Every structure is written in structure tokens, then in C-alpha cells.
Amino acid sequence: MLGLTKQQKTTVLASWLGWSLDGYDLVLMLLVIPLISELFFPITNPTLALLATFAVYVVTLIMRPFGGAFFGNFGDKFGRKKAMMITIIGFSVATFATGLLPTWAMVGFLAPILLIMLRFLQGFFAGGEWGSGAVITMETVSKKQRGLLSGFLQSGFNFGFVIAAITFQLMLQAFPAEQFTEIGWRIMFFTGIIPGFVALFVRIKMEESKTWLEKSKQKKVEKFPIRKLLFSKEERKRFIFALILMSGLMYSYYTTMGFFPTFLQNYMTLGKSEVASLMIVATVTSLGGTIFAGYLSQFIGRKKIIAIFALAAIILAVPVLYGLFNAVSFFERMIFTIILMMIATTGFGAIPAFLSELFPTAIRNSASGFAYNGGLLFGAWAPLIAVSLLSNNVNLIPILLAVNVIIGSVIILVGVKINPETRDVDLEKSNLTE
């Protein structure tokens, strides 16, 4: 792989596996949200039940910035590897434990409370995962390898989506109808412990970032990285500008990929089997597109590749979503799904490199993790906004969803405009050029 050493491959794989597990857990929740709304929120109005369940999902996402800040601060002070060991254990256990939760029929009002508490913890640990993995990978590989490996690392999230969609298909076949409601969904969450154990095993063999170790030996490790990030005028400005870009990317992503299973099941009224098939198409498209975007960013720049996809989304969102909503065959729906996910989700491929290059070593883990997950404070609300809009405007469903995509894309373009290009940055010096 790109002439990487054995240790570099271990680091890349360890980071990629963690991000895969994160994607696996999140899409499992998305795939079973209609079912979870029935089991944990037996509200007479199905729209309110769906909103309540998405609110629990949003709790997971909103906790991630706090986890990103906490574990990013930990990683800057004590090392990227130590932070990654803790986060993988934490959210692997949380994913597994979701399958053990009692339903409303078993314990009444306690059921949604336990669900919220567990997703709260899951989001906190998962929030610390991305920053440490992205930073240690970018600090370990050479400058010319950063673009492609940025895309590859980010593709781990989509790989987790693919495996989750396949698992969903298998569970539907193994546990039809009522059996899936009773046990199938639980087994889906139990399987989340497997990639967690694999990632933990790989991380035990992983070495600490030499870039961080050098700073540690020179006693240049920041005592309070988060404080420096928030109270240094220059670093705070970079952080806020990065946060704007990430807000647009997250909003666009969760309007499309994050809302896609519910859109297909509840608004296009497709069967669970076809939903799973289209999710596989969507996630494979996003996976390949993310790697492609990261690769291209090495040649044309991080900002330019993100802007190209955002512009394409603005132009194509309405016709693509209208075509998808009115498609009459699986083939047509597949084509529109591929186009939608390519324009709305793959700009993320340049982000691990971009955020790692944007901040200096002493606060890189804190700043990257906090900025990436901080985008969810705005972006996480996209599914709830979509449900609220679409439930009362049946005839305008594709148009309203497209407007949401366009809003996210416009914010992305603003973020691209105000942020510097980082492709040629030396990670030791962070020499940014406009």
C-alpha cells in the first residue's frame, strides 16, 4: 500500500477499523429507527414516535463534540494511541449493550431513558475516535501520501455502513417479520463487538505518533490544549472557520445518507429488503467517492475538491431527488442514489488531511476532533428538520429535501472561501497559505 512500512500500515489499519465500527453502529441505528420508534416510543402518532427516536439519534451525535474535545485534549497531553485505546473499548461496549436494552413493553418509561443514556455514552466515546485516528495517521505518513490516505481513512466510516447494510439484509432473511422485532435487531447490535475487538488488537501493536513523541521529549506538549484552542486568537479563528465548513458537510451528509433509510421506508414506502439493497449501493458509492476525493485533493488542493462536490450538489439536488422519488424501478432508484451520494457525501475524503494540516501538533488532536464533531451541533438536526418538513408536505417531499441539501452545500462553499488551503503544509510547522 503506497510503499508504507509495516508500522505505518498498522497505524492506518487501526484508525480505519475504528472509524468503520463507528459507521457500523450509526447506520445500524438508522436502519432500525422505524422499529425502535415502535419498541421504545409507543406514541399513537407515528410521526411523533419517529421524531422522538430521531431525537435519541441526535443525542448521540450532539455528544460527539464533547467527546472529541475531551479525548482530543487527552490525546494531545498523553498521546494519540492511549486515547484510541480508551475510545474503541468505550463505544464497542456501548454498541453491544444497545442489543441488551429492555423495551417499553418490558419496563415502560424506563426503556427510552436507558436508551438515551446509552446513546449518550456511545456518542461521547465515538466523538473521541475520529480526531485521534485522523491525526495519528496523517502524522505517520509522508506529505505525498496524505491525500489518498485521508480519503481511505474517511472511507472506513462508509465501509462500516456497507457491512451494517449487509448485516441488516442477512438478519431480515434469518429473522423474518416478528422474529426480527423480537431478536433480529438485538443480534445486529451484538455483532458490533467483533470489529471493536479486532481494532483493539491492532491498536495494541500500533506505535505512538513520532511527531507527538518528539514534542513530548522536547517538553513542548501543551498542558491545556483546549484552553489554548479557545483562547488563542489565531487558533480560535482557525477553529471557528473549520467549524463552519464542517457544519455544512455534516448537514449535507445527514440530510442524505443519515436520513436515507427513513426516507426510503417511510416516504417512498419501499420494502425493507430493497431499502437494505439501496443502502448498500449508497454506502459503496460514498466509500469509493471518498477515496477518490481524497486522492484528487493531493493534486488540486483540499479546498477545491470540496467546493467542486458542493457546487455539483447545488446544481443537481432538485433533479436527482425528484427523479429518485418518482422512479418506478430498482435500477432507476439505484442510478439516482449513486448520483446523490456522490455529490452530497464524498467531499469528506479531504477532511482528515485538511483538519490535521490546519492546526499545530500541540493542539492538533483537540482541534481536529472538536472541529470535526462540532459540525454535528448544526448538522445533526438535519434528519429532524427533514421529518418535520416532509410529514406535512407530501407533494413537495423531493423539493424540500433538495433544499436541505442545497442549504448544507451553500454553507460548505462559505467554509471553503474563508479557510486556507493546507495541502502543502509541513505538519511540524503548519505554514498555511491563503
Buried (B, 14 or more C-beta within 10 A) or exposed (E): EEEBEEEBBBBBBBBBBBBBBBBBBBBBBBBBBBBBBBBBBBBEEBBBBBBBBBBBBBBBBBBBBBBBBBBBBBBBBBBBBBBBBBBBBBBBBBBBBBBEBBBBEEEEEEBBEBBBEBBBBBBBBBBBBBBBBBBBBBBBBEBEBBBBBBBBBBBBBBBBBBBBBBBBBBBBEEBEEEEBBEBBBBBBBBBBBBBBEBBBEBBEEBEBBEBBBEBBEEEEBBEBBBEBBBEEEEBBEBBEBBBBBBBBBBBBBBBBBBBBBBBBBBBBEBEBEBBBBBBBBBBBBBBBBBBBBBBBBBEBBBBBBBBBBBBBBBEBBBEBBBBBBEBEEBEEBBBBBBBBBBBBBBBBBBBBBBBBBBBBBBBBBBBBBBBBBBBBBBBBBBBBBBBBBBBEEEEEBBBBBBBBBBBBBBBBBBBBEEBBBBBEBEBEEBEBEE
